[in-house]
Amino acid sequence: MEQADSAGSRELLDCIVIGGGPGGLQACIHLGRYNFRVLLFHTLGGRTLLAKHIENYLGLPVVSGPALLETGLAQAKNFGVAVENVRVERVTGHEGQFEVLASGKTYRSRYVIAASGAKETLAPFKNLHRYFGHSYYTCMICDGYRTTGKKLLVIDRTVNGVRMSIGMKQMYTRDVTFLAHGFTLAPVYRTLLEDEGIGLIEGRPEELLGETKLEGVRMADGRVIPCEVILGWGGITLNDEYLGLLDPERDADGFKIVTNSSGESSIPGLFVLGSLRTGHSQAIISAGQGAEAAIAISTRIVEL
Ligand SMILES: Cc1cc2nc3c(=O)[nH]c(=O)nc-3n(C[C@H](O)[C@H](O)[C@H](O)COP(=O)(O)OP(=O)(O)OC[C@H]3O[C@@H](n4cnc5c(N)ncnc54)[C@H](O)[C@@H]3O)c2cc1C
């Protein structure tokens, strides 16, 4: 790639990839191995970085998120992908001529892959950081297995917690209690939990207890709820501010970006991967989507 000057790069790149999580990195590896001119914008962070032990990634019995990213980044660089460690601020333009603004400079490319993921919203419980990823989990698909046979507390601010509690009981552990955080559960859901043999607690949790391992939760009213593991989904915020001007189509909730099966959004030439787009969010799914988008772009570039 030409050296970027204060105005950015004059060169028209084949693809700019935004976000170095598993989605963006896999796209880079495929595109790099096509000998395309590819630039990856990557800032430290993302959900994969928070994953302490990924056990459901084919070929890697257990890998930490940071180790997966480090290996993937080296692999991408090895195939000639250029990397800028700066945050993308804005994307404008159209297929064949996108303009990407980052750190005050403008870069141009024929295609853009948005793979910047999402930010996890964590509940403001005291000591949460001490147990996060070890006995406090936020993702049932990722870490449900780790609760097998343990005393589990599901914490949620919505009735979705009822569904989660029932699912956890069916798959992982018989000892499940649902803590309805800050709201009163409707009678129909109380009956449902009772029928399923799931305990119910209502109130405001404040602090996670235990010195070396999680022992329980102290509520604002002083009650102590014993548990060994917690599943507490706090939601996510998408890292998509830079797409504001392009405004790709969203799902019915106006939240995640809708794409076709190759990952192309309603904006031709703008591909979207991973947590940003509708569907389940898993490291291996993001990686698969990265490969799919890269292949789709390659067929357009070489007009196959
Ligand atoms: C605690 C935890 C445990 C998990 N465990 C598992 C598991 O066991 N198995 C599994 O499959 N999945 C797991 N996941 C889910 C998995 O991490 C996500 O599905 C995955 O991160 C999605 O990958 P991604 O490529 O979309 O984005 P991310 O991994 O979030 O990467 C996005 C990248 O984009 C960067 N970025 C953001 N904004 C910008 C910008 N404007 N410019 C440039 N760069 C930007 C971020 O800093 C980050 O580096 C876990 C998640 C968490 C939080």
The ligand as a Gaussian input file, in Angstrom:
#p B3LYP/6-31G(d) Opt

LIG

0 1
 C      -17.259000     -12.751000      28.140000
 C      -17.520000     -13.272000      26.760000
 C      -17.293000     -14.609000      26.490000
 C      -17.520000     -15.117000      25.209000
 N      -17.263000     -16.426000      24.979000
 C      -17.434000     -16.920000      23.739000
 C      -17.177000     -18.296000      23.469000
 O      -16.801000     -19.059000      24.378000
 N      -17.349000     -18.730000      22.201000
 C      -17.760000     -17.899000      21.182000
 O      -17.872000     -18.343000      20.037000
 N      -18.035000     -16.600000      21.416000
 C      -17.894000     -16.096000      22.665000
 N      -18.199000     -14.794000      22.923000
 C      -18.823000     -13.975000      21.855000
 C      -17.786000     -13.473000      20.884000
 O      -16.802000     -12.761000      21.594000
 C      -18.479000     -12.585000      19.842000
 O      -19.419000     -13.339000      19.145000
 C      -17.418000     -12.062000      18.894000
 O      -16.632000     -11.136000      19.599000
 C      -17.970000     -11.379000      17.706000
 O      -16.851000     -11.046000      16.919000
 P      -16.769000      -9.740000      16.049000
 O      -15.713000     -10.020000      15.045000
 O      -18.119000      -9.377000      15.545000
 O      -16.374000      -8.531000      17.018000
 P      -15.374000      -8.259000      18.212000
 O      -14.668000      -9.448000      18.662000
 O      -16.169000      -7.501000      19.228000
 O      -14.290000      -7.296000      17.554000
 C      -14.591000      -6.024000      17.076000
 C      -13.317000      -5.207000      16.968000
 O      -13.604000      -3.962000      16.329000
 C      -12.924000      -2.904000      17.028000
 N      -13.632000      -1.642000      16.767000
 C      -14.794000      -1.209000      17.309000
 N      -15.132000       0.007000      16.793000
 C      -14.138000       0.318000      15.908000
 C      -13.920000       1.445000      15.042000
 N      -14.780000       2.463000      14.970000
 N      -12.790000       1.454000      14.293000
 C      -11.898000       0.431000      14.327000
 N      -12.072000      -0.681000      15.119000
 C      -13.176000      -0.723000      15.891000
 C      -13.011000      -3.359000      18.482000
 O      -12.080000      -2.679000      19.286000
 C      -12.680000      -4.850000      18.307000
 O      -11.292000      -5.049000      18.247000
 C      -17.990000     -14.256000      24.181000
 C      -18.221000     -12.897000      24.461000
 C      -17.990000     -12.407000      25.739000
 C      -18.248000     -10.950000      26.017000

